[in-house]
Amino acid sequence: MRRVRHEVNGGPEVLFTEEAPAPVPGPGEVLVRTEAIGVTLPVVRKVREGTEPGPLGGEVAGTVAAVGEGVTDVVVGDRVSGLCFSHAYAELALLQRSLASRIPDRVSAADAVALVRSGLVARGAYEAGLPRPGESVLVTAAASAVGTLALQYAKAGGASRVVAAVSSAEKREFVRAVGADEVVLYGDERWGDPVDVVLDGVGGELLGPAVRALSPGGRLVAFSSGGGSIDAYELLVRGASVIGFQMAAVARNEPALYARWLDDLWERHTDGTLRAHVSAAFPLEDAARAHEIIEARRNLGKVVLVVP
C-alpha cells in the first residue's frame, strides 16, 4: 500500500510517499480502505515542530477491509469514519472499533471526514463553555473545519451574537456565510464588544486578546494544541475562567456521551442545521500541498486527501 510519512521534522517538503506492508487489524481493531483523510493543524505542527518523526495520525473515512478479533458489529464492506492513531495518511488505516462510526447513506467520505472529528471537537468545546441562550460567543480560527462547525453550533444554541475571529480580511465573506454575525481580525486592537464565551482553537499569542475579549464572568475554552500562557490578573479583573477541552478524553472516558454527540451530529447534518465545508482536496501523494495550505492559514473549511 502507499502511505505518506517523514523521517525528519520540517516543513511540508519533508513528506514523502512510500510503499509499505498492509497493516493487520488486532483485537478490537478495524482495517479501513481509505477514501478521504483529514489534514489538521495539530498534525501539520507535529511534522514541523515535533520532537521526532512518527506516524501521521488523523481522521479517515472509507470502507472496512478487515476486522480484528472481537469485532462483530461492523463487517467488511461497511462504510466508516473515525480517528486513526497510527498511519492515517495511507491507503489502509487501522482504527480502534470504539472510535469508528458508520457513515450514513448519501454522506460522502470527504464530508464525513470534515464532520466527525471536527464536529465533535466543536460540539465539545461549545458545551464546555457552559453557554446559555442569549449569550454571545466568539470563535477563533473561525474559517477552519472546527471553527465553521463551532459557529453553527453557537447559532443553533441560541447565541445572541456570534463573532468570528480570523487571520485575514479575505475570510470575512466566508465566515459570514457560515453564520457569523460579526467578524474581527487577529490584528485588530479590540475584538469588538466583550463576549460571554470564547472558543479558542489557536492558542499561543492569541490567548491574550482572547481573554481581553471576555465580558465579566466570561469563559474561555482552550482546545488548541498550540499551547500558550494566560495572565492570571486578566482573569482576576474580569472574574473570568479558562476551561481546557480535549476530545480524546471524552472518547476514552465517556463513550456514551461520545456516541450521543455523534448521533446528534449526523441528525443535524441530515436536517441541514450542520453543514460540512471542504475547501480543498488533494491526492494522497500531494500531502505536502495540503500542509502548505494549512500552514499558510489559507483554508476555508476542511482540507482533505483523497484516495481513488
N, C-alpha and C positions, 0 to 999 in steps of 0.2 A: 504494500500500500504506500501511497505518498503521504508525507507529513512535513510540516514546517517546524524548524527549531533553530536554535542559535547556540554557538559554542563560546562566544564571548559577549559580554554586555556592551551595549552601544545603541546607536540609532537604528532606524528601520533597515539600514543597509546590512546589518549583521544577520538578518534572517535568510535562511536558505531552505530549499526543498530537497528531500532525500527519499529513497526507498527504504522501507522498514518492514519487519515482520508484522503480520496482523496480530493484535493482542487477543488473548483468550480470556473470556469472562470467568472470574472466580465466583465463589459462593456469594449470592446476593447481588451480582452484577449483571448488567445488560450491555451487550455489544451493539453499537448503533452505526449503521452505514450513513454517514453524514450527508446532508443536503445543504445545510446552512450552518455557519459558525459565527457567533457574535464576537466582535472586536471591541474590547473595553479599555478604558483609560488605565485601570489597575494593571492589566497585562502589558500595555504599552510602557507603563512606568517600570514594570518588572524587567523588561528587556533592556531598558536604558540604565536603570539605577539599581538593579538587583545585586545582591552580594555575590551571586554566582549563577551561571546559566542553569536552567531547569526546564521541565516540561511546561508548555504554554497551555494552561487550563482555560476553561471558559464554558460558555453556553453553546449547546449544539442542538440541532433538530434533524431528524431523519427517520430511517426505518430500522426496526430491530433485526439484526442479522444473526444473533445467537444469544442465549441466556445461560447464566450460571446456575449452579446447584441451589435449590431452594426457591428459585423464581418461578412462580406458577401463574401469576395474574397478568403477565404480558407474554406474547408469543411472537415467534418470527413473523415478520410482515407488519406488525403494529407500528404505527407512526407515533413517535415520542419526542419530547424535548426535555432538556434538563442540564444540570451542571456536570461538567467533566473536570476532575481534579488532576488528571494525568495529561496526556497529549490530546487536546481538543482540536488543534489545527491539523487535522488528519482526515483521511477518507474513512477510517474506522475509529471509533472512540468508545471508551469504557465509562459507563455511568453506574453509580450506586442505584439500585432499584428504587430506594426511598426518595431519590432526587430526580427520578424520571417520571414524567406525566404524559398521558396520552394527548395527542393533538386532535382537537375536534375536526370533523369533516369541514371542508371548504376553507380551512385556515392553512395558508402556505407555510412552508418551512421557514422562510425569511421572516414572515410576520410572527411566527411562534417564537423565534429567537429574539425578536425585538420586544416581545411582550413578556415572556415568562420571568426571566431574572430581573429585567429592568422594571417590570410591573410590580413584582413582589417587593423589590427594594423601595420603589416609590410608595407603595401602599404602607410598608412597614415604617418608613421614615415619617410619612404623614401621620400615621397613628401614634407614633412615639411622641410627636409634638403635642398630643392631647388637644387637638383643635376643637373649638366649639362653633356651632353655626353662627355666622355673623362676624367672626374674627377675620383678620387679614393674614395672608400668607405670602411670603417671598421665597422664591426658589432660585438658587444659584445653579450654574451650568444648565440653564433652563432649556437650551436648544439640544441637549444631549438626549439619549434614549430614555434615561431615568427622569431627566428634567421634564421632558414633554409629558410623560405619564404622571408625574407629580403635579404638574399644572392641572391636568384633567381631574385627578383625584381631589384637589383642592376645590375646583369648581363644583364638582358633583357633591362635595361635602358641605356646601353652603357657605363658602368663604365670601365675605362681603367685598373683598378686594384681593385679586391675585396679581402679584408683581413678579415679573421675570427679570433676573439679573443675568446679563450675557456679556461676552467679551468684546463684541463689535457691533456697530450700528447695522451692519448687513443682516443681522439676525432678527432685527426688530419685527419685520413683517411676518416672518415665520412664527415666532412665539406668540404674536398677537392672534394669528390664525389658529393656533393650537388652543388658545384660551386665556392668555394673559390680558389683564385689564390695563396694566402699565408695564413699561419696560425701562430698566436702568442699565447703565454700563458700569463695568467694574471700576473704571477710572473716574466715574463721577464723584464730585466732592461729597455729595449726600445722595443716599438712595431713596429720595422722596420722603413721604410721611412715614413715621415709625409703623412697624407691623407687629402683630402678636406672635407669629411663628415664622422662623427662618429654617428652611430645609437646605442644608449646605452639603453639596456634593463635590466641592473643590478643595477646601481646606487651605493650608499654607497662609499666604499673605491676605487672603480674603476673609479670614476669621475675624480680623479687627473690624473692618467695615460691616461685616455681618452682625456682629454683636452690637455695634453702634446703631444698627437699623432697628433694633428691638424697642418696642414700647415698654413702659413699666410693667413688670411681671411677665415679660415675654419669654419664649422658649426657643432656643436654637438646637436643632437636631443635626449632629455631625455624623455623616455616614461616608465620608470620603476616606480613601486610602492615603490621601496626601498629607495627613497629619497636620501639625502646626500647634501654636501656643495661643492661649487666650489670657488677656489681662483680667485678673480676678476683680480688680477695682471697677472695671467697666460693668461687670455683673452686679457688683455691690450697689452701685449708684442707680441701677435700673431695677434692682430686685429681680433680676433675670436668672435663668438657669440654662445649663447646657446638658443635653442628653445625647449619649452615644448610641448608635444603632448599627447592628451587623446582621444581615440576612442569614448568614451561615449559622449563627447562634439559634435563630428561630427554627431553621430546618433541622438542626441537631436536637434541640431541647423541647420544641413544641410542635411535633409533627401534625397534631390535629389542627392547630391554628394554621400551619403552613398549608395543609390540604384545603382548609376552609377558604383561605385567601386565594388559593389557586382556582378553586371552583368559581369564586366570585369574579375573578379576573376574566375567565372565559365567558361568564354570563354577561359581564359588561361589554366585552368585545362583541359578542353576538348581538346585543341590543343596540350597539353603536355608541355607547357612552364612553368607551375607551378605544382609542384608535392608535394603531402602530404607525410609526413613521420611519421608513427605511430610506436613508438618504443616499446610500451608495452600496453597490455590490461588486465584489471583485472575485476572480477565480482564486482558488487556493494558492496557486503559485505567485500571485500578486499581493501576498500578505503585507509586503513592505509598503506598497502604495496605500493600503488601508491604514497602516500605522502612521504614515505621514499625515494623512488627513486628521486623525485623532490628535496627533502631537501639535498640529497647527491650529487645532480647535476650529476646523472648517466644517465639521459635520453638523448636519441639521437632522437630528434623529439618529437612528441606528446605522452603523456601518457593519456589513456582513461579508463573509467569504462564502462563496457558493461552490458546491462540488457537483459536477454533472451526474 
